[in-house]
C-alpha cells in the first residue's frame, strides 16, 4: 500500500508523459513515411512496458525504439501463459516443461528473474553503503521513489524486511499484470473514441484547456481532477470492455446481495 501513496505516484505523471510522447513521435514518423495501418495494441503495450520499467526499476531500456531482451521475454511469457491456459493437458508442470513451449517459458522466466535480481542486488548495495537517510535524501532530490525502493524499505508488523525473493515476486507481478491490462484498456478507449468523433473532440478540447498557456505542454497531477468528461469516457470504456472480465477468487462465506439473492460460500 505505501507504493500507492499520492506523494509517490505524483512524480510518475512525468514518466507517463515522456513514454507517451515517444509513442506519439513514433506514430507521427510512421505517418510521414506513408504508413496507413498499425497495430495500436502492440505500440501501446511497448509504451506501458516502458513506463513500468521506469517506475518499478528506474530503468530506461528505450524499448519503444529498439529491441529489448527483457521486454521480449515479458511479452513472450504473457503469450505463453495465455496459450497454456487454453490447453488443459499442459496444466501439470512436469508435462508442460517437457514441451517446446515449456522450455521457452523456462528460458524467458530465468531471463526476467535474472534482470530483477540484478536490480535488487544493486539497490541493496547502494542502500547499505549510503544508509537509509542518505538514500532517501538522494531519492528526494530526484523526486522519484520507484517500486523496488519502496519494497526494500518495507517491513512487516514484526519489523522484518522482505526477502529478495518476495521483492522479485512483487516486481514481476506488477510488470506482468500491469502492462497488458493497461494496454488493453487504453486500446479500447481509443477504439471507442474513434467510433464517436464528437466525444473524441470534446475530450481533446478538455485536455487542451489546462495546457493552452503552459510550456512544455504536459499534463500535471492536479490537472487530472479537471478532466471530468475524459474520466467518464475512460470509465465507460472500461465498463464495456474490461481488460480482465473474469473473477479468479471464491467466496469464503455466503454473500447476500441487495436483492436478497445469496452467493454461496465456495462459489
DRENPA-3360 file (N, C-alpha, C; in nm, 2 decimals, always signed):
BEGIN
1 = XXXXXXXX = +0.08/-0.12/+0.00/+0.00/+0.00/+0.00/+0.08/+0.13/+0.00 ~ +0.20/+0.13/+0.07/+0.28/+0.26/+0.07/+0.32/+0.29/-0.07 ~ +0.33/+0.20/-0.16/+0.37/+0.22/-0.30/+0.27/+0.31/-0.38 ~ +0.15/+0.31/-0.33/+0.04/+0.38/-0.40/+0.00/+0.51/-0.33 ~ +0.09/+0.56/-0.24/+0.07/+0.69/-0.17/+0.08/+0.80/-0.28 ~ -0.01/+0.90/-0.27/-0.01/+1.01/-0.37/+0.13/+1.07/-0.39 ~ +0.20/+1.09/-0.28/+0.33/+1.15/-0.29/+0.43/+1.07/-0.38 ~ +0.41/+0.94/-0.38/+0.50/+0.86/-0.46/+0.45/+0.85/-0.61;
9 = XXXXXXXX = +0.31/+0.85/-0.62/+0.26/+0.84/-0.76/+0.27/+0.97/-0.84 ~ +0.26/+1.09/-0.77/+0.27/+1.22/-0.84/+0.38/+1.23/-0.94 ~ +0.51/+1.20/-0.90/+0.62/+1.22/-1.00/+0.61/+1.12/-1.12 ~ +0.53/+1.02/-1.11/+0.52/+0.92/-1.22/+0.45/+0.99/-1.34 ~ +0.37/+1.09/-1.32/+0.30/+1.16/-1.43/+0.40/+1.20/-1.53 ~ +0.51/+1.26/-1.50/+0.61/+1.30/-1.59/+0.67/+1.18/-1.67 ~ +0.68/+1.06/-1.60/+0.73/+0.94/-1.67/+0.63/+0.90/-1.77 ~ +0.50/+0.90/-1.73/+0.40/+0.86/-1.83/+0.39/+0.95/-1.95;
17 = XXXXXXXX = +0.41/+1.08/-1.92/+0.40/+1.18/-2.03/+0.52/+1.15/-2.13 ~ +0.64/+1.13/-2.07/+0.76/+1.11/-2.16/+0.74/+0.98/-2.24 ~ +0.69/+0.87/-2.18/+0.67/+0.75/-2.26/+0.56/+0.77/-2.37 ~ +0.46/+0.84/-2.34/+0.35/+0.86/-2.43/+0.40/+0.95/-2.55 ~ +0.49/+1.05/-2.52/+0.54/+1.14/-2.62/+0.63/+1.06/-2.72 ~ +0.70/+0.96/-2.66/+0.79/+0.88/-2.75/+0.70/+0.80/-2.85 ~ +0.59/+0.75/-2.80/+0.50/+0.67/-2.88/+0.43/+0.76/-2.99 ~ +0.39/+0.88/-2.94/+0.33/+0.98/-3.04/+0.43/+1.01/-3.15;
25 = XXXXXXXX = +0.55/+1.04/-3.11/+0.66/+1.08/-3.21/+0.68/+0.96/-3.31 ~ +0.67/+0.84/-3.26/+0.69/+0.72/-3.35/+0.57/+0.72/-3.45 ~ +0.45/+0.74/-3.40/+0.33/+0.74/-3.48/+0.34/+0.85/-3.59 ~ +0.38/+0.97/-3.55/+0.39/+1.07/-3.65/+0.50/+1.04/-3.75 ~ +0.61/+0.98/-3.71/+0.71/+0.94/-3.81/+0.66/+0.84/-3.90 ~ +0.59/+0.74/-3.85/+0.53/+0.63/-3.94/+0.43/+0.69/-4.04 ~ +0.35/+0.79/-3.99/+0.25/+0.85/-4.08/+0.32/+0.93/-4.19 ~ +0.43/+1.00/-4.16/+0.50/+1.08/-4.26/+0.57/+0.99/-4.36;
33 = XXXXXXXX = +0.60/+0.86/-4.32/+0.67/+0.77/-4.41/+0.56/+0.70/-4.49 ~ +0.43/+0.72/-4.47/+0.33/+0.66/-4.55/+0.26/+0.55/-4.49 ~ +0.29/+0.51/-4.37/+0.22/+0.40/-4.30/+0.07/+0.44/-4.27 ~ -0.02/+0.36/-4.32/-0.16/+0.40/-4.30/-0.23/+0.30/-4.21 ~ -0.16/+0.20/-4.16/-0.22/+0.10/-4.07/-0.11/+0.05/-3.97 ~ -0.15/+0.04/-3.85/-0.05/-0.01/-3.75/-0.13/-0.08/-3.64 ~ -0.06/-0.17/-3.57/-0.12/-0.24/-3.46/-0.11/-0.15/-3.33 ~ -0.22/-0.09/-3.30/-0.22/+0.01/-3.18/-0.19/-0.06/-3.05;
41 = XXXXXXXX = -0.24/-0.18/-3.03/-0.22/-0.26/-2.91/-0.07/-0.29/-2.89 ~ +0.00/-0.32/-3.00/+0.14/-0.35/-2.99/+0.22/-0.23/-2.94 ~ +0.19/-0.12/-3.00/+0.26/+0.00/-2.97/+0.23/+0.05/-2.83 ~ +0.10/+0.04/-2.79/+0.07/+0.08/-2.65/+0.13/-0.01/-2.55 ~ +0.14/-0.14/-2.58/+0.20/-0.24/-2.49/+0.34/-0.20/-2.46 ~ +0.42/-0.16/-2.57/+0.56/-0.12/-2.55/+0.56/+0.01/-2.47 ~ +0.47/+0.10/-2.48/+0.46/+0.22/-2.41/+0.44/+0.19/-2.26 ~ +0.35/+0.10/-2.23/+0.32/+0.07/-2.09/+0.44/-0.01/-2.03;
49 = XXXXXXXX = +0.50/-0.09/-2.10/+0.62/-0.16/-2.05/+0.73/-0.07/-2.03 ~ +0.75/+0.03/-2.12/+0.85/+0.13/-2.10/+0.82/+0.21/-1.97 ~ +0.70/+0.25/-1.95/+0.66/+0.32/-1.83/+0.68/+0.24/-1.70 ~ +0.64/+0.11/-1.70/+0.66/+0.03/-1.59/+0.80/+0.01/-1.55 ~ +0.89/-0.01/-1.65/+1.03/-0.03/-1.62/+1.09/+0.09/-1.55 ~ +1.05/+0.21/-1.59/+1.10/+0.33/-1.53/+1.04/+0.35/-1.39 ~ +0.91/+0.31/-1.37/+0.85/+0.33/-1.24/+0.89/+0.23/-1.14 ~ +0.91/+0.10/-1.18/+0.94/-0.01/-1.09/+1.09/-0.01/-1.07;
57 = XXXXXXXX = +1.18/+0.00/-1.17/+1.32/-0.02/-1.16/+1.40/+0.11/-1.18 ~ +1.34/+0.22/-1.22/+1.42/+0.34/-1.26/+1.51/+0.30/-1.37 ~ +1.47/+0.22/-1.46/+1.55/+0.17/-1.57/+1.49/+0.21/-1.71 ~ +1.57/+0.27/-1.80/+1.52/+0.30/-1.93/+1.59/+0.22/-2.03 ~ +1.51/+0.12/-2.09/+1.56/+0.03/-2.19/+1.54/+0.09/-2.33 ~ +1.47/+0.20/-2.34/+1.44/+0.26/-2.47/+1.37/+0.15/-2.56 ~ +1.29/+0.07/-2.50/+1.22/-0.04/-2.57/+1.13/+0.00/-2.68 ~ +1.08/+0.12/-2.68/+0.99/+0.17/-2.78/+1.06/+0.19/-2.91;
65 = XXXXXXXX = +1.19/+0.21/-2.90/+1.27/+0.25/-3.02/+1.36/+0.14/-3.07 ~ +1.40/+0.05/-2.98/+1.49/-0.06/-3.02/+1.45/-0.19/-2.94 ~ +1.49/-0.31/-2.99/+1.46/-0.43/-2.92/+1.52/-0.44/-2.78 ~ +1.45/-0.50/-2.69/+1.50/-0.52/-2.55/+1.48/-0.66/-2.52 ~ +1.58/-0.73/-2.48/+1.57/-0.87/-2.45/+1.48/-0.90/-2.33 ~ +1.48/-0.81/-2.23/+1.40/-0.82/-2.12/+1.25/-0.80/-2.16 ~ +1.22/-0.70/-2.23/+1.08/-0.67/-2.28/+1.03/-0.79/-2.37 ~ +1.12/-0.84/-2.45/+1.08/-0.95/-2.54/+1.04/-1.07/-2.45;
73 = XXXXXXXX = +1.12/-1.10/-2.35/+1.09/-1.21/-2.26/+0.95/-1.19/-2.19 ~ +0.93/-1.07/-2.14/+0.80/-1.04/-2.07/+0.68/-1.06/-2.17 ~ +0.69/-1.02/-2.29/+0.58/-1.04/-2.39/+0.57/-1.18/-2.42 ~ +0.68/-1.25/-2.44/+0.67/-1.40/-2.47/+0.60/-1.47/-2.35 ~ +0.64/-1.44/-2.23/+0.58/-1.51/-2.12/+0.43/-1.49/-2.11 ~ +0.39/-1.36/-2.14/+0.25/-1.33/-2.13/+0.17/-1.41/-2.24 ~ +0.23/-1.43/-2.35/+0.16/-1.50/-2.46/+0.16/-1.65/-2.43 ~ +0.27/-1.70/-2.37/+0.28/-1.84/-2.33/+0.18/-1.88/-2.22;
81 = XXXXXXXX = +0.16/-1.79/-2.12/+0.06/-1.81/-2.02/-0.08/-1.83/-2.07 ~ -0.12/-1.74/-2.16/-0.25/-1.75/-2.22/-0.27/-1.88/-2.30 ~ -0.16/-1.91/-2.38/-0.17/-2.03/-2.46/-0.18/-2.16/-2.37 ~ -0.11/-2.16/-2.26/-0.11/-2.27/-2.17/-0.25/-2.29/-2.10 ~ -0.31/-2.17/-2.07/-0.44/-2.18/-2.01/-0.55/-2.24/-2.10 ~ -0.52/-2.24/-2.23/-0.62/-2.29/-2.33/-0.59/-2.44/-2.36 ~ -0.49/-2.50/-2.29/-0.45/-2.64/-2.32/-0.44/-2.71/-2.19 ~ -0.55/-2.77/-2.14/-0.56/-2.82/-2.01/-0.46/-2.93/-1.98;
89 = XXXXXXXX = -0.42/-3.01/-2.09/-0.32/-3.12/-2.07/-0.19/-3.07/-2.03 ~ -0.16/-2.93/-2.04/-0.04/-2.87/-2.01/-0.04/-2.81/-1.87 ~ -0.14/-2.83/-1.79/-0.15/-2.76/-1.66/-0.05/-2.82/-1.57 ~ -0.02/-2.95/-1.58/+0.08/-3.01/-1.49/+0.22/-2.96/-1.53 ~ +0.30/-2.91/-1.43/+0.43/-2.86/-1.46/+0.52/-2.96/-1.53 ~ +0.52/-3.08/-1.48/+0.62/-3.18/-1.53/+0.59/-3.21/-1.67 ~ +0.47/-3.20/-1.72/+0.43/-3.22/-1.86/+0.47/-3.10/-1.94 ~ +0.43/-2.98/-1.89/+0.45/-2.86/-1.96/+0.59/-2.83/-1.99;
97 = XXXXXXXX = +0.68/-2.86/-1.89/+0.82/-2.82/-1.92/+0.90/-2.92/-2.00 ~ +0.83/-3.03/-2.05/+0.88/-3.12/-2.15/+0.85/-3.07/-2.29 ~ +0.76/-2.98/-2.30/+0.72/-2.93/-2.43/+0.81/-2.82/-2.48 ~ +0.81/-2.78/-2.61/+0.89/-2.67/-2.66/+0.84/-2.54/-2.59 ~ +0.71/-2.52/-2.58/+0.66/-2.40/-2.51/+0.71/-2.39/-2.37 ~ +0.71/-2.51/-2.30/+0.75/-2.51/-2.16/+0.90/-2.47/-2.15 ~ +0.98/-2.52/-2.24/+1.13/-2.48/-2.24/+1.15/-2.33/-2.27 ~ +1.07/-2.28/-2.36/+1.07/-2.14/-2.39/+1.03/-2.06/-2.27;
105 = XXXXXXXX = +0.93/-2.10/-2.20/+0.88/-2.04/-2.08/+0.99/-2.03/-1.97 ~ +1.06/-2.15/-1.96/+1.16/-2.16/-1.85/+1.28/-2.06/-1.89 ~ +1.32/-2.05/-2.01/+1.43/-1.97/-2.05/+1.39/-1.82/-2.03 ~ +1.27/-1.78/-2.07/+1.23/-1.64/-2.06/+1.21/-1.60/-1.91 ~ +1.16/-1.70/-1.84/+1.14/-1.67/-1.69/+1.27/-1.65/-1.62 ~ +1.37/-1.73/-1.66/+1.50/-1.71/-1.60/+1.56/-1.58/-1.64 ~ +1.54/-1.53/-1.76/+1.60/-1.41/-1.80/+1.53/-1.29/-1.72 ~ +1.40/-1.30/-1.71/+1.33/-1.19/-1.63/+1.37/-1.19/-1.49;
113 = XXXXXXXX = +1.38/-1.31/-1.43/+1.43/-1.32/-1.28/+1.57/-1.27/-1.27 ~ +1.66/-1.30/-1.36/+1.79/-1.25/-1.35/+1.80/-1.10/-1.36 ~ +1.72/-1.04/-1.44/+1.72/-0.89/-1.45/+1.67/-0.83/-1.32 ~ +1.56/-0.88/-1.27/+1.51/-0.83/-1.14/+1.60/-0.85/-1.03 ~ +1.66/-0.97/-1.02/+1.76/-1.00/-0.91/+1.88/-0.90/-0.92 ~ +1.93/-0.87/-1.04/+2.04/-0.78/-1.05/+2.01/-0.64/-1.00 ~ +1.89/-0.59/-1.04/+1.84/-0.46/-0.99/+1.83/-0.46/-0.84 ~ +1.77/-0.56/-0.78/+1.76/-0.57/-0.63/+1.89/-0.57/-0.56;
121 = XXXXXXXX = +1.99/-0.65/-0.61/+2.12/-0.66/-0.55/+2.19/-0.53/-0.56 ~ +2.18/-0.46/-0.68/+2.25/-0.33/-0.69/+2.19/-0.23/-0.60 ~ +2.06/-0.23/-0.59/+1.99/-0.13/-0.50/+2.02/-0.16/-0.35 ~ +2.03/-0.29/-0.31/+2.07/-0.32/-0.18/+2.21/-0.28/-0.14 ~ +2.30/-0.29/-0.24/+2.44/-0.24/-0.21/+2.44/-0.09/-0.19 ~ +2.36/-0.02/-0.27/+2.35/+0.12/-0.26/+2.29/+0.16/-0.13 ~ +2.19/+0.09/-0.09/+2.12/+0.12/+0.04/+2.22/+0.09/+0.16 ~ +2.29/-0.01/+0.15/+2.39/-0.05/+0.26/+2.50/+0.05/+0.27;
129 = XXXXXXXX = +2.55/+0.09/+0.15/+2.67/+0.19/+0.15/+2.63/+0.33/+0.19 ~ +2.51/+0.37/+0.15/+2.47/+0.51/+0.18/+2.39/+0.52/+0.31 ~ +2.33/+0.42/+0.36/+2.24/+0.43/+0.47/+2.10/+0.48/+0.43 ~ +2.00/+0.44/+0.51/+1.86/+0.48/+0.48/+1.84/+0.63/+0.46 ~ +1.89/+0.71/+0.55/+1.87/+0.85/+0.55/+1.93/+0.92/+0.42 ~ +2.05/+0.89/+0.39/+2.12/+0.94/+0.27/+2.05/+0.89/+0.15 ~ +2.01/+0.76/+0.15/+1.94/+0.70/+0.04/+1.81/+0.78/+0.01 ~ +1.73/+0.81/+0.11/+1.61/+0.88/+0.09/+1.63/+1.02/+0.05;
137 = XXXXXXXX = +1.74/+1.08/+0.10/+1.77/+1.22/+0.06/+1.80/+1.23/-0.09 ~ +1.88/+1.13/-0.13/+1.91/+1.12/-0.28/+1.79/+1.10/-0.36 ~ +1.70/+1.02/-0.32/+1.57/+1.00/-0.39/+1.49/+1.12/-0.39 ~ +1.49/+1.19/-0.27/+1.41/+1.32/-0.26/+1.45/+1.42/-0.37 ~ +1.59/+1.43/-0.39/+1.64/+1.52/-0.49/+1.59/+1.48/-0.63 ~ +1.59/+1.35/-0.66/+1.55/+1.31/-0.79/+1.39/+1.31/-0.80 ~ +1.33/+1.32/-0.69/+1.18/+1.33/-0.68/+1.11/+1.21/-0.72 ~ +1.18/+1.09/-0.73/+1.11/+0.97/-0.76/+1.16/+0.86/-0.66;
145 = XXXXXXXX = +1.06/+0.78/-0.62/+1.09/+0.67/-0.53/+1.03/+0.55/-0.60 ~ +1.11/+0.47/-0.67/+1.05/+0.36/-0.75/+1.00/+0.24/-0.66 ~ +0.93/+0.15/-0.73/+0.86/+0.04/-0.66/+0.96/-0.05/-0.59 ~ +1.08/-0.07/-0.65/+1.18/-0.15/-0.58/+1.23/-0.09/-0.45 ~ +1.24/+0.05/-0.45/+1.28/+0.12/-0.33/+1.18/+0.10/-0.22 ~ +1.06/+0.12/-0.25/+0.95/+0.10/-0.15/+0.95/-0.04/-0.09 ~ +0.97/-0.14/-0.17/+0.98/-0.27/-0.12/+1.10/-0.30/-0.04 ~ +1.21/-0.24/-0.08/+1.34/-0.26/+0.00/+1.33/-0.20/+0.14;
153 = XXXXXXXX = +1.25/-0.09/+0.15/+1.24/-0.02/+0.27/+1.12/-0.07/+0.36 ~ +1.04/-0.16/+0.30/+0.92/-0.20/+0.37/+0.96/-0.31/+0.48 ~ +0.87/-0.31/+0.58/+0.89/-0.41/+0.69/+0.75/-0.46/+0.73 ~ +0.75/-0.59/+0.77/+0.62/-0.64/+0.82/+0.59/-0.59/+0.96 ~ +0.48/-0.64/+1.02/+0.45/-0.59/+1.16/+0.55/-0.63/+1.26 ~ +0.63/-0.72/+1.23/+0.74/-0.76/+1.33/+0.87/-0.70/+1.30 ~ +0.87/-0.60/+1.21/+0.99/-0.53/+1.17/+1.09/-0.61/+1.08 ~ +1.04/-0.71/+1.02/+1.12/-0.80/+0.93/+1.11/-0.74/+0.79;
161 = XXXXXXXX = +1.23/-0.73/+0.72/+1.24/-0.69/+0.58/+1.19/-0.80/+0.49 ~ +1.14/-0.75/+0.37/+1.11/-0.85/+0.27/+1.23/-0.92/+0.21 ~ +1.22/-1.05/+0.18/+1.34/-1.12/+0.12/+1.35/-1.08/-0.02 ~ +1.47/-1.10/-0.08/+1.49/-1.07/-0.23/+1.38/-1.15/-0.31 ~ +1.35/-1.27/-0.27/+1.25/-1.34/-0.35/+1.11/-1.28/-0.34 ~ +1.08/-1.23/-0.22/+0.95/-1.16/-0.21/+0.94/-1.03/-0.29 ~ +1.05/-0.96/-0.29/+1.06/-0.83/-0.37/+1.05/-0.87/-0.52 ~ +1.12/-0.97/-0.56/+1.12/-1.01/-0.70/+0.98/-1.05/-0.75;
169 = XXXXXXXX = +0.91/-1.12/-0.66/+0.77/-1.17/-0.69/+0.68/-1.05/-0.71 ~ +0.69/-0.95/-0.62/+0.61/-0.83/-0.63/+0.64/-0.75/-0.75 ~ +0.76/-0.73/-0.78/+0.80/-0.65/-0.90/+0.76/-0.72/-1.03 ~ +0.78/-0.85/-1.04/+0.74/-0.92/-1.16/+0.59/-0.93/-1.18 ~ +0.52/-0.94/-1.07/+0.37/-0.94/-1.08/+0.32/-0.80/-1.14 ~ +0.38/-0.69/-1.09/+0.34/-0.56/-1.15/+0.38/-0.55/-1.30 ~ +0.49/-0.60/-1.34/+0.53/-0.60/-1.48/+0.44/-0.68/-1.56 ~ +0.40/-0.80/-1.52/+0.31/-0.88/-1.60/+0.17/-0.84/-1.59;
177 = XXXXXXXX = +0.12/-0.81/-1.47/-0.02/-0.77/-1.45/-0.05/-0.63/-1.49 ~ +0.05/-0.54/-1.50/+0.03/-0.40/-1.53/+0.03/-0.36/-1.67 ~ +0.13/-0.42/-1.75/+0.14/-0.37/-1.89/+0.03/-0.41/-1.98 ~ -0.01/-0.54/-1.97/-0.11/-0.59/-2.07/-0.25/-0.54/-2.05 ~ -0.29/-0.53/-1.92/-0.42/-0.48/-1.88/-0.43/-0.34/-1.92 ~ -0.33/-0.26/-1.88/-0.33/-0.12/-1.91/-0.34/-0.09/-2.06 ~ -0.26/-0.17/-2.14/-0.25/-0.15/-2.28/-0.39/-0.19/-2.35 ~ -0.45/-0.29/-2.29/-0.58/-0.33/-2.34/-0.68/-0.22/-2.32;
185 = XXXXXXXX = -0.69/-0.17/-2.19/-0.78/-0.07/-2.16/-0.77/+0.06/-2.25 ~ -0.64/+0.10/-2.27/-0.61/+0.22/-2.35/-0.65/+0.20/-2.49 ~ -0.63/+0.08/-2.54/-0.66/+0.05/-2.69/-0.81/+0.06/-2.71 ~ -0.89/+0.00/-2.61/-1.03/+0.01/-2.63/-1.08/+0.15/-2.61 ~ -1.02/+0.23/-2.53/-1.06/+0.37/-2.52/-1.04/+0.44/-2.65 ~ -0.93/+0.42/-2.72/-0.90/+0.48/-2.85/-1.00/+0.43/-2.95 ~ -1.04/+0.30/-2.95/-1.13/+0.25/-3.04/-1.27/+0.31/-3.02 ~ -1.31/+0.32/-2.89/-1.45/+0.38/-2.87/-1.45/+0.52/-2.90;
193 = XXXXXXXX = -1.35/+0.60/-2.87/-1.35/+0.74/-2.91/-1.35/+0.76/-3.06 ~ -1.28/+0.67/-3.13/-1.28/+0.68/-3.28/-1.41/+0.65/-3.34 ~ -1.49/+0.57/-3.27/-1.63/+0.54/-3.31/-1.72/+0.66/-3.29 ~ -1.68/+0.75/-3.20/-1.77/+0.86/-3.16/-1.68/+0.99/-3.17 ~ -1.66/+1.04/-3.29/-1.57/+1.16/-3.31/-1.61/+1.28/-3.23 ~ -1.74/+1.29/-3.20/-1.79/+1.41/-3.13/-1.74/+1.40/-2.98 ~ -1.73/+1.28/-2.93/-1.68/+1.27/-2.79/-1.53/+1.28/-2.79 ~ -1.47/+1.23/-2.90/-1.32/+1.24/-2.91/-1.28/+1.39/-2.91;
201 = XXXXXXXX = -1.35/+1.47/-2.99/-1.32/+1.61/-2.99/-1.35/+1.68/-2.86 ~ -1.45/+1.64/-2.79/-1.48/+1.70/-2.66/-1.37/+1.67/-2.56 ~ -1.32/+1.54/-2.57/-1.21/+1.51/-2.48/-1.08/+1.59/-2.51 ~ -1.06/+1.60/-2.64/-0.94/+1.68/-2.69/-0.95/+1.82/-2.64 ~ -1.06/+1.89/-2.65/-1.07/+2.03/-2.60/-1.06/+2.03/-2.45 ~ -1.11/+1.94/-2.38/-1.10/+1.94/-2.23/-0.95/+1.92/-2.19 ~ -0.88/+1.84/-2.26/-0.73/+1.82/-2.23/-0.65/+1.95/-2.26 ~ -0.69/+2.01/-2.38/-0.61/+2.12/-2.42/-0.63/+2.25/-2.34;
209 = XXXXXXXX = -0.74/+2.26/-2.27/-0.78/+2.37/-2.19/-0.67/+2.41/-2.09 ~ -0.63/+2.31/-2.00/-0.53/+2.35/-1.90/-0.39/+2.36/-1.96 ~ -0.37/+2.32/-2.09/-0.23/+2.33/-2.15/-0.21/+2.45/-2.23 ~ -0.32/+2.54/-2.25/-0.31/+2.64/-2.35/-0.20/+2.75/-2.32 ~ -0.18/+2.77/-2.19/-0.07/+2.87/-2.15/+0.04/+2.81/-2.08 ~ +0.07/+2.69/-2.12/+0.18/+2.61/-2.04/+0.28/+2.56/-2.14 ~ +0.41/+2.58/-2.10/+0.52/+2.52/-2.17/+0.62/+2.45/-2.07 ~ +0.65/+2.33/-2.09/+0.61/+2.24/-2.20/+0.46/+2.20/-2.18;
217 = XXXXXXXX = +0.39/+2.16/-2.28/+0.25/+2.12/-2.27/+0.24/+1.98/-2.22 ~ +0.25/+1.96/-2.09/+0.24/+1.83/-2.03/+0.13/+1.84/-1.92 ~ +0.06/+1.73/-1.91/-0.04/+1.72/-1.81/+0.03/+1.70/-1.67 ~ -0.02/+1.77/-1.57/+0.03/+1.75/-1.43/-0.07/+1.68/-1.34 ~ -0.03/+1.65/-1.23/-0.11/+1.57/-1.13/-0.25/+1.64/-1.11 ~ -0.24/+1.77/-1.08/-0.36/+1.85/-1.04/-0.46/+1.86/-1.15 ~ -0.41/+1.84/-1.28/-0.50/+1.85/-1.39/-0.60/+1.74/-1.40 ~ -0.56/+1.63/-1.34/-0.64/+1.51/-1.36/-0.78/+1.53/-1.30;
225 = XXXXXXXX = -0.79/+1.61/-1.20/-0.92/+1.63/-1.14/-1.01/+1.73/-1.22 ~ -0.95/+1.79/-1.32/-1.02/+1.89/-1.41/-1.06/+1.83/-1.54 ~ -1.06/+1.70/-1.55/-1.10/+1.63/-1.67/-1.22/+1.53/-1.65 ~ -1.33/+1.59/-1.62/-1.45/+1.50/-1.58/-1.50/+1.42/-1.70 ~ -1.51/+1.49/-1.82/-1.56/+1.41/-1.94/-1.47/+1.30/-1.98 ~ -1.34/+1.33/-1.99/-1.25/+1.23/-2.03/-1.25/+1.11/-1.93 ~ -1.26/+1.14/-1.80/-1.27/+1.04/-1.70/-1.39/+0.95/-1.72 ~ -1.51/+1.02/-1.75/-1.63/+0.94/-1.78/-1.61/+0.85/-1.90;
233 = XXXXXXXX = -1.54/+0.90/-2.00/-1.52/+0.81/-2.12/-1.43/+0.69/-2.09 ~ -1.33/+0.72/-2.01/-1.24/+0.61/-1.97/-1.32/+0.50/-1.89 ~ -1.40/+0.55/-1.79/-1.47/+0.45/-1.71/-1.58/+0.37/-1.79 ~ -1.64/+0.45/-1.89/-1.74/+0.38/-1.97/-1.68/+0.28/-2.06 ~ -1.56/+0.31/-2.11/-1.49/+0.21/-2.20/-1.45/+0.09/-2.12 ~ -1.40/+0.11/-1.99/-1.36/+0.00/-1.91/-1.49/-0.08/-1.87 ~ -1.60/-0.02/-1.86/-1.72/-0.10/-1.83/-1.76/-0.18/-1.95 ~ -1.75/-0.13/-2.07/-1.79/-0.20/-2.19/-1.69/-0.31/-2.23;
241 = XXXXXXXX = -1.56/-0.28/-2.21/-1.45/-0.37/-2.25/-1.35/-0.39/-2.13 ~ -1.39/-0.45/-2.02/-1.29/-0.47/-1.91/-1.17/-0.55/-1.95 ~ -1.05/-0.51/-1.92/-0.93/-0.59/-1.96/-0.93/-0.73/-1.90 ~ -0.99/-0.75/-1.78/-1.00/-0.88/-1.72/-1.14/-0.91/-1.68 ~ -1.22/-0.96/-1.77/-1.36/-0.98/-1.74/-1.40/-1.11/-1.67 ~ -1.31/-1.16/-1.58/-1.33/-1.28/-1.51/-1.29/-1.26/-1.36 ~ -1.34/-1.35/-1.28/-1.31/-1.35/-1.14/-1.24/-1.48/-1.11 ~ -1.12/-1.47/-1.04/-1.04/-1.59/-1.01/-1.04/-1.62/-0.86;
249 = XXXXXXXX = -1.14/-1.56/-0.79/-1.15/-1.58/-0.65/-1.28/-1.65/-0.61 ~ -1.28/-1.72/-0.50/-1.40/-1.78/-0.45/-1.45/-1.71/-0.32 ~ -1.58/-1.73/-0.29/-1.63/-1.67/-0.16/-1.59/-1.75/-0.04 ~ -1.54/-1.69/+0.06/-1.51/-1.76/+0.18/-1.63/-1.77/+0.28 ~ -1.73/-1.70/+0.24/-1.86/-1.71/+0.32/-1.97/-1.66/+0.23 ~ -2.10/-1.70/+0.27/-2.21/-1.66/+0.20/-2.22/-1.50/+0.18 ~ -2.25/-1.46/+0.06/-2.26/-1.31/+0.04/-2.41/-1.28/+0.00 ~ -2.47/-1.20/+0.08/-2.61/-1.16/+0.05/-2.61/-1.04/-0.04;
257 = XXXXXXXX = -2.67/-1.04/-0.16/-2.68/-0.93/-0.25/-2.80/-0.84/-0.21 ~ -2.80/-0.72/-0.26/-2.91/-0.62/-0.22/-3.05/-0.67/-0.25 ~ -3.06/-0.76/-0.35/-3.20/-0.81/-0.39/-3.23/-0.94/-0.31 ~ -3.15/-0.97/-0.21/-3.17/-1.09/-0.12/-3.12/-1.22/-0.18 ~ -3.07/-1.22/-0.30/-3.01/-1.34/-0.35/-2.88/-1.37/-0.28 ~ -2.83/-1.49/-0.28/-2.71/-1.53/-0.20/-2.61/-1.60/-0.29 ~ -2.49/-1.54/-0.29/-2.38/-1.61/-0.35/-2.32/-1.71/-0.24 ~ -2.33/-1.84/-0.26/-2.29/-1.93/-0.16/-2.14/-1.94/-0.14;
265 = XXX = -2.10/-1.98/-0.02/-1.96/-2.00/+0.02/-1.90/-2.10/-0.08 ~ -1.78/-2.08/-0.12/-1.71/-2.17/-0.21/-1.73/-2.15/-0.35 ~ -1.83/-2.07/-0.39/-1.86/-2.05/-0.54/-1.75/-1.96/-0.60;
% end
